[in-house]
Amino acid sequence: MTPTRLMAQSTAMRTTPSALARYHEAVARTDALIERANTPEGKSPREIRDRAVLRMERVRRFLDLLGNPHRGYPIVHVGGTSGKGSTSTAIAAILTAAGYRTGLHTSPYLQAASEKLQIDGRLIGPDDFADLVDTAMRAHERWQAAGGERLTYGEIWIALLALSFTRERVDVAVIEVGAGGRFDLTNVVQPTVSVVTTVGLDHTVTLGGTIPEIAWHKAGIIKAGAPAVTAVSDASALKIIQAEANRAGVPLIHVAAGETFETLPPAGGRTRWRERRRGAEPGPVLTAPPGGYQSVNAATAVAAIRALPSDILRVPEDAIARGLATTRIPGRFETVQEHPRVILDGAHNPEKVAALVTDLSARSDLTGKRLIVVVGVVEAKQHAEMVGLLVPYADSLVVTLAKVLAKPGTDASVLADEARAAGFTGPLAVESDAKAALDVALRWAEHAPESVILVTGSLYLVGNVRSRWYPDDAIVLQRTPWPTG
């Protein structure tokens, strides 16, 4: 039975069409805040920073109007250039396995807005989502009637996550940073543990064009009273993160391959790894989602769990293993079909693409396969560098457009030119529609049985095509992006 049929059967008994209609109406209301937003004129770093500070102050005042629902429960705050979504998901899975009611906020979502609000691994229901939006929008109307400035999409979403976790009476929340950290809207929270996964070149317009500049933004989530964890390997970035931890007066726990953990050969479709501690035998073998790069994310998650104050949260060792074993992350080296094999990986910056292609070349299950790459990249990203990293591994290439509201995608013809400039000489198709681009790749694979299709370059692109296997509305209604059987 196909995943689509599984989801259709399981959802038919759980909800009514009215719940789905309310959900879509609520999404439209929040999306309208993007459509009506005015594009700021000033683009200098100082002007961008000043606007960010004003937004954070506005969010704090609005949360105060709501009764500060972002307080009252411990929070693990997770930032970084790459791996923060996977690390957040793993932390939440471990805490759930330990018996704690755990809220998880990740961003962006692939297919359903409710993916950003999870409780114990389940998306909140469509009616609950609609109720949250109603509450936030009514408060927004009162806010504006009292002279408050109209809030943006991101600001309303901070209210939604805070309201959701308070209503759900979570024991703990895991909150992923959107972009940067110091001036990210999520940085209004007071964390119990702060995590900075990696630092790489991404969001350079707003964060700066050098690693130290970006590290300064990432380090801004480190606060007094909350131990910090990082897997940053770049010496210049690590120096800045350490300095921030010193200023906050908190310990910095450094996760490093070969020192605190080691990656083992994969088995059963899962990544295998184990902890290493000075003067001690290696720890038991643990698992992580597919993708060799997931071992560092899992190790960072475990380090964050171990950094939690024991008087607040106690996590037994078996919960760590059970939580990691059940962690599943949509759109991260996700195989959605076997014949031909189709892999979705939302690598959306050079650091992520470099980790992806390193993993591709090391996997024995891909040896000798013909790789058909479908790639689309958002305009703001370093798309030429990303395409250049993919070219040596691609036998055939389909370039397309990653589509998302208010974020322009790089024109497919531009990506084609960049591929040729990087030396690509194989079959190349230009198809602006993402689903049509996938169809091209599937047709090519019919004539080459040993082909593997990889869709990458943007989480938004992955979301654009993933509905072929997991329909958007089925995810909303079933409240999980996976088939349940």
C-alpha positions in Angstrom: 0.0 0.0 0.0 1.4 3.4 -0.9 2.1 6.2 1.7 -0.7 8.3 0.2 -3.3 5.6 0.7 -2.1 4.9 4.2 -2.5 8.5 5.1 -5.8 8.8 3.4 -7.2 5.8 5.3 -5.8 6.9 8.7 -7.1 10.5 8.4 -10.6 9.8 7.1 -11.6 8.6 10.6 -9.9 11.4 12.6 -11.3 14.7 11.5 -13.9 16.5 9.4 -13.6 18.8 6.4 -14.5 21.8 8.5 -11.3 21.4 10.5 -9.2 21.5 7.3 -11.1 24.5 6.0 -10.5 26.4 9.3 -6.8 25.5 9.1 -6.4 26.8 5.6 -8.3 30.0 6.5 -5.9 30.5 9.5 -2.8 29.9 7.3 -4.2 32.5 4.8 -4.6 35.0 7.6 -1.0 34.7 8.8 0.4 34.6 5.2 -1.5 37.8 4.5 0.9 39.5 6.9 3.7 38.6 4.4 1.8 39.8 1.4 1.0 43.2 2.9 4.5 43.8 4.4 6.3 46.8 3.0 9.9 46.1 1.8 12.3 48.3 3.9 14.4 50.7 1.9 17.6 50.7 4.0 19.9 47.8 3.3 23.0 48.7 5.3 24.0 46.4 8.2 23.2 49.2 10.7 19.7 49.8 9.2 19.0 46.1 9.1 20.1 45.7 12.7 18.1 48.7 13.9 15.0 47.2 12.4 15.7 43.9 14.0 16.0 45.5 17.4 12.7 47.3 17.0 11.0 44.1 16.0 12.3 42.3 19.1 11.1 45.1 21.3 7.7 45.0 19.6 7.5 41.2 20.1 8.3 41.6 23.8 5.5 44.1 24.3 3.0 42.0 22.4 3.9 38.9 24.4 3.4 41.0 27.6 -0.1 41.8 26.3 -0.7 38.1 26.0 0.6 37.4 29.5 4.1 36.3 28.6 3.2 32.8 27.4 6.9 32.2 26.5 7.8 31.9 30.2 7.1 29.2 32.7 8.8 26.2 31.2 12.5 25.4 30.5 13.7 26.0 26.9 16.5 24.6 24.8 17.3 27.3 22.3 19.1 26.0 19.1 20.8 28.1 16.5 23.5 27.7 13.9 24.1 27.8 10.2 23.5 24.1 9.6 22.0 21.2 11.5 19.9 23.2 13.9 16.6 21.7 12.7 17.9 18.1 13.0 19.5 18.8 16.3 16.3 20.4 17.7 14.3 17.4 16.5 16.7 14.9 18.2 16.6 16.9 21.5 12.8 16.9 21.5 12.6 13.2 20.7 15.0 12.3 23.6 13.0 14.5 26.0 9.7 12.9 24.9 11.3 9.4 25.4 12.2 10.5 28.9 8.5 11.1 29.6 8.4 14.9 29.4 5.7 16.6 27.5 7.8 18.4 24.9 7.0 21.2 22.6 9.1 21.6 19.4 9.3 24.7 17.1 11.2 24.4 13.9 11.4 26.7 10.9 10.7 26.8 8.1 8.0 24.2 7.5 8.1 21.9 4.4 4.4 21.4 3.6 2.2 22.3 6.6 2.4 25.3 8.8 1.5 23.2 11.8 4.8 21.4 11.4 6.2 24.3 13.3 4.2 23.5 16.4 4.7 19.9 17.6 3.9 18.2 20.9 5.7 14.9 21.6 6.4 14.5 17.9 2.8 15.2 16.7 1.7 18.3 14.9 -1.0 20.2 16.6 -4.4 19.6 15.2 -6.0 21.8 12.5 -8.7 23.1 14.8 -6.2 23.8 17.5 -4.0 25.7 15.0 -7.0 27.7 13.9 -7.9 28.5 17.5 -4.4 29.7 18.1 -4.5 32.0 15.1 -7.9 33.4 16.2 -6.5 34.2 19.7 -3.4 35.9 18.3 -5.2 37.9 15.7 -7.9 39.1 18.2 -5.0 40.3 20.4 -3.4 41.9 17.4 -6.6 43.8 16.7 -6.6 45.1 20.3 -3.0 45.9 20.1 -3.5 48.0 16.9 -6.6 49.7 18.4 -4.4 50.8 21.3 -1.9 52.4 18.9 0.4 49.4 18.4 2.2 49.0 15.0 1.0 46.2 12.8 2.9 43.0 13.5 4.8 41.0 10.8 4.4 37.3 10.0 7.4 36.4 12.1 6.2 38.4 15.1 2.8 36.7 15.0 4.5 33.3 14.8 6.5 34.0 18.0 3.1 34.6 19.7 1.7 31.4 18.2 4.5 29.2 19.4 4.4 30.7 22.9 0.6 30.4 23.2 0.7 26.9 21.9 3.3 25.6 24.4 1.5 27.3 27.3 -1.9 25.9 26.3 -0.4 22.4 25.9 1.2 22.7 29.3 4.6 21.5 28.1 7.2 20.4 30.5 9.9 21.7 28.2 10.2 23.4 24.8 12.9 23.1 22.1 12.9 26.2 19.9 14.9 26.5 16.7 16.3 29.9 15.7 15.1 31.3 12.4 18.2 33.0 11.1 21.2 34.4 12.9 20.5 34.5 16.6 21.3 37.7 18.4 18.5 39.6 16.7 16.3 36.7 15.7 12.8 37.0 17.0 13.1 33.8 19.0 15.8 35.4 21.1 13.2 36.9 23.3 13.2 33.6 25.3 15.3 32.9 28.3 16.9 29.5 27.6 17.9 26.7 30.1 20.5 25.6 27.6 21.7 27.3 24.4 23.1 25.4 21.4 25.0 26.7 18.4 25.5 23.9 15.9 27.8 25.3 13.2 28.8 28.6 11.6 29.1 28.9 7.9 28.4 31.5 5.1 24.6 31.9 4.9 22.2 34.9 5.1 25.3 37.1 4.4 23.2 40.2 3.6 21.8 40.4 7.1 24.5 38.6 9.1 27.7 39.7 7.3 30.0 38.2 4.8 32.7 36.7 7.1 32.7 33.8 9.5 33.5 35.9 12.5 30.6 38.3 11.7 28.2 35.5 11.4 29.5 33.8 14.6 28.8 37.0 16.5 25.2 36.8 15.5 24.9 33.0 16.3 26.6 33.5 19.7 23.9 36.0 20.7 21.6 33.3 21.9 24.0 32.5 24.8 22.7 34.0 28.0 23.7 34.1 31.7 22.4 31.1 33.7 22.2 28.7 30.7 25.1 26.4 29.8 26.1 26.6 26.1 26.8 23.7 23.7 28.5 24.0 20.3 29.8 21.8 17.5 31.5 24.7 15.7 34.9 23.7 14.3 36.1 26.9 12.7 38.7 28.4 15.0 37.7 32.0 14.4 34.0 31.3 15.0 34.7 29.2 18.1 36.8 32.0 19.6 33.8 34.3 19.4 31.4 31.8 20.8 33.8 31.1 23.7 34.1 34.8 24.4 30.3 35.2 24.5 30.0 32.3 26.9 32.7 33.9 29.1 30.8 37.2 29.1 27.7 35.4 30.1 29.6 33.4 32.8 28.5 30.0 31.6 30.4 26.9 30.5 30.8 26.1 26.9 30.6 22.4 26.0 32.4 21.7 22.7 31.3 18.8 20.5 34.0 17.6 18.1 34.4 14.6 15.8 37.1 12.3 16.9 37.2 13.8 20.4 33.7 13.6 21.9 32.1 11.3 19.3 32.9 9.1 16.3 30.9 8.1 13.3 30.5 4.4 12.5 29.5 2.7 9.2 25.8 3.0 8.6 23.4 0.0 9.0 19.8 -0.6 8.3 19.4 2.8 6.6 20.4 4.7 9.8 23.5 6.6 10.8 25.5 4.9 13.6 27.8 6.7 16.0 29.0 6.7 19.6 30.2 9.0 22.3 33.9 9.2 23.3 34.9 10.5 26.7 38.5 11.1 27.9 39.8 8.3 29.9 36.7 6.1 29.4 35.7 3.3 27.1 33.6 4.4 24.0 29.9 4.6 24.7 27.3 2.3 23.3 26.4 2.5 19.6 23.6 4.9 18.9 21.7 5.8 15.8 20.6 8.9 14.0 18.6 9.6 10.8 20.2 8.8 7.4 23.1 11.0 6.3 26.6 10.8 7.7 26.4 14.5 8.8 23.6 13.5 11.2 26.1 12.0 13.6 27.4 15.4 14.7 23.8 16.7 15.0 22.9 13.7 17.2 26.1 14.1 19.3 25.2 17.8 19.8 21.7 16.9 20.8 23.0 14.5 23.4 25.5 17.1 24.7 22.6 19.5 25.1 20.6 16.9 27.0 23.5 16.3 29.4 23.9 20.0 29.9 20.3 20.3 31.3 20.3 21.0 35.1 19.4 17.8 36.8 17.2 19.6 39.3 15.0 20.7 36.4 15.0 17.7 34.0 16.4 14.2 34.5 17.0 12.1 31.4 18.0 8.5 31.8 20.5 6.9 29.5 18.0 4.6 27.9 15.8 7.6 26.9 18.7 9.0 24.9 19.0 5.8 22.9 15.2 5.4 22.5 14.8 9.0 21.5 17.5 9.0 18.9 16.3 5.7 17.5 12.8 7.2 16.8 14.0 10.5 15.4 12.8 11.1 11.8 13.4 14.3 10.0 11.4 15.0 6.8 13.5 16.3 3.9 16.9 15.4 5.3 18.4 12.6 3.2 14.9 11.2 3.0 14.2 8.3 0.7 10.6 8.6 -0.4 10.7 6.0 -3.2 12.8 3.0 -4.1 12.2 2.2 -7.8 13.8 4.4 -8.9 15.2 5.6 -5.6 14.4 9.2 -4.9 16.2 11.1 -2.1 15.0 14.5 -0.8 17.6 16.6 1.0 17.0 20.3 1.8 20.6 21.3 1.7 20.2 25.1 1.3 23.7 26.6 1.7 27.3 25.7 0.7 28.0 24.1 4.1 25.1 21.8 3.8 25.7 20.9 0.2 29.3 20.1 1.0 28.2 17.8 3.8 25.7 16.2 1.4 28.1 15.4 -1.4 30.7 14.1 1.0 28.1 11.7 2.3 27.0 10.7 -1.2 30.5 9.8 -2.2 31.0 7.7 1.0 27.8 5.6 0.8 28.2 2.0 -0.5 24.5 1.8 -1.4 25.1 4.5 -4.0 28.2 3.1 -5.5 27.9 2.7 -9.2 24.6 4.5 -9.4 23.8 7.2 -12.0 22.9 10.3 -10.1 20.2 12.6 -11.5 20.1 15.8 -9.5 17.1 18.1 -9.4 18.2 21.5 -7.9 16.5 24.7 -7.1 17.8 27.5 -4.9 16.3 30.6 -3.3 17.8 33.8 -4.7 19.3 35.0 -1.5 21.6 32.0 -1.2 25.1 31.4 -2.6 23.6 29.4 -5.5 26.7 29.5 -7.8 28.8 27.9 -5.2 26.1 25.3 -4.3 25.7 24.3 -8.0 29.5 24.1 -8.4 29.6 21.7 -5.4 27.0 19.4 -7.0 28.3 19.4 -10.5 31.2 16.8 -10.0 28.7 14.3 -8.6 25.8 14.8 -11.0 25.5 12.6 -14.1 22.3 14.4 -15.2 20.9 17.7 -14.0 17.5 19.2 -13.9 17.4 22.9 -12.8 14.2 24.3 -11.5 12.7 27.1 -9.4 12.3 26.8 -5.6 9.0 28.6 -4.8 7.9 30.2 -1.5 5.8 33.2 -0.6 7.8 36.5 -0.6 11.2 34.8 -1.2 12.2 34.8 -4.9 13.9 31.8 -6.3 16.9 31.8 -8.5 15.8 31.6 -12.1 16.3 28.1 -13.5 18.2 29.4 -16.5 20.7 31.1 -14.2 21.3 27.8 -12.4 21.8 26.2 -15.8 24.4 28.8 -16.8 26.2 28.3 -13.4 26.3 24.5 -14.0 27.9 24.9 -17.4 30.4 27.4 -16.0 31.3 24.9 -13.4 32.1 22.4 -16.1 28.9 20.3 -16.3 28.7 18.6 -19.8 26.0 16.0 -19.1 22.3 16.0 -20.0 20.7 19.2 -18.6 17.1 20.2 -18.5 15.6 23.6 -17.5 12.1 23.3 -16.0 10.8 26.2 -13.9 7.9 24.1 -12.3 9.3 21.9 -9.6 6.9 19.1 -10.0 7.4 19.1 -13.8 11.2 19.0 -13.1 10.7 15.9 -11.0 8.7 14.3 -13.8 11.7 14.9 -16.1 14.0 13.2 -13.7 11.7 10.3 -13.3 11.4 9.9 -17.1 15.2 9.9 -17.4 15.5 7.3 -14.7 13.1 5.0 -16.7 15.8 4.7 -19.3 18.7 4.1 -16.8 17.6 1.5 -14.2 20.6 2.1 -12.0 19.7 5.8 -11.5 19.2 7.6 -8.2 17.3 10.9 -8.1 18.4 13.6 -5.7 16.2 16.6 -5.1 18.2 19.4 -3.3 19.2 23.0 -3.0 16.3 24.3 -0.8 13.9 23.1 1.9 11.2 24.9 0.0 12.0 22.9 -3.2 11.7 19.7 -1.1 8.4 20.9 0.2 7.3 21.7 -3.4 7.7 18.1 -4.6 7.2 16.1 -1.4 3.4 16.2 -1.7 3.8 13.6 -4.5 4.3 11.0 -1.8 2.9 12.8 1.3 -0.1 15.1 0.4 -0.1 18.4 2.3 -3.7 18.1 3.6 -3.0 14.5 4.7 -0.1 15.7 6.8 -2.3 18.4 8.4 -5.1 15.9 9.2 -3.0 13.0 10.3 -0.7 15.4 12.3 2.5 13.6 11.2 4.4 13.8 7.9 4.9 10.0 8.0 2.5 7.2 7.1 1.3 5.4 10.2 0.0 2.1 8.6 
